[in-house]
Amino acid sequence: MRRGEILALRWKNVDLKNKTVRVVESLEQTKKGIRFKAPKTERTRAIILPNYAVEELIALKEKQIKELTISL
């Protein structure tokens, strides 16, 4: 994945059950600020995640949920 694609990832693009990430957009810095745009290839693609990455993402998501519920 390209750097801008990684920075544009959102949880809705991550499928932990099927161990995949869908690349649907990229982040770009312009003079006016940051914007989302279509990926360089102009096509959505799926990246298969290794088991260790899925485990780390599950832990990260659980941590974010805890932090979000504490701050509410």
C-alpha positions as CSV (number, residue, x, y, z in Angstrom):
1,M,0.0,0.0,0.0
2,R,1.1,3.5,-0.6
3,R,1.5,6.0,2.3
4,G,-1.5,8.0,1.4
5,E,-3.6,4.9,1.2
6,I,-2.5,3.8,4.6
7,L,-3.3,7.2,6.1
8,A,-6.8,7.2,4.5
9,L,-7.8,3.9,6.1
10,R,-11.0,3.8,8.1
11,W,-12.4,1.0,10.2
12,K,-15.3,0.5,7.7
13,N,-12.6,-0.6,5.2
14,V,-11.2,-3.2,7.5
15,D,-12.7,-6.7,7.6
16,L,-11.1,-8.5,10.5
17,K,-13.2,-11.7,10.0
18,N,-12.0,-12.2,6.4
19,K,-8.5,-10.7,7.2
20,T,-8.7,-8.0,4.5
21,V,-8.4,-4.3,4.0
22,R,-10.1,-2.6,1.1
23,V,-8.2,0.3,-0.4
24,V,-10.8,2.7,-1.6
25,E,-9.2,6.1,-1.1
26,S,-6.0,8.0,-0.5
27,L,-5.1,11.0,1.5
28,E,-3.4,14.0,-0.2
29,Q,-1.9,17.1,1.2
30,T,-2.6,20.2,-0.9
31,K,-1.9,23.9,-0.3
32,K,-5.5,24.2,0.9
33,G,-5.2,21.3,3.4
34,I,-5.7,17.6,3.4
35,R,-8.2,15.9,1.2
36,F,-9.4,12.4,0.4
37,K,-9.1,11.3,-3.2
38,A,-9.4,8.1,-5.3
39,P,-6.4,5.8,-5.1
40,K,-3.7,6.2,-7.8
41,T,-4.9,3.1,-9.7
42,E,-8.5,4.5,-9.6
43,R,-9.6,1.0,-8.6
44,T,-10.6,-0.5,-5.3
45,R,-8.5,-3.4,-4.3
46,A,-8.3,-5.8,-1.3
47,I,-5.1,-6.4,0.7
48,I,-4.9,-9.7,2.6
49,L,-3.7,-9.2,6.2
50,P,-1.3,-11.6,8.0
51,N,-2.5,-13.1,11.3
52,Y,-0.2,-10.9,13.4
53,A,-1.7,-7.7,11.8
54,V,-5.2,-8.9,12.4
55,E,-4.4,-9.5,16.1
56,E,-2.8,-6.0,16.4
57,L,-5.8,-4.4,14.7
58,I,-8.2,-6.2,17.0
59,A,-6.3,-5.0,20.1
60,L,-6.2,-1.4,18.7
61,K,-9.9,-1.4,18.0
62,E,-10.7,-2.6,21.5
63,K,-8.4,0.1,22.9
64,Q,-10.2,2.8,20.9
65,I,-13.6,1.6,21.9
66,K,-12.5,1.7,25.6
67,E,-11.1,5.2,25.3
68,L,-14.2,6.4,23.4
69,T,-16.6,5.0,26.1
70,I,-14.5,6.5,28.9
71,S,-14.5,10.0,27.3
72,L,-18.3,9.9,26.8
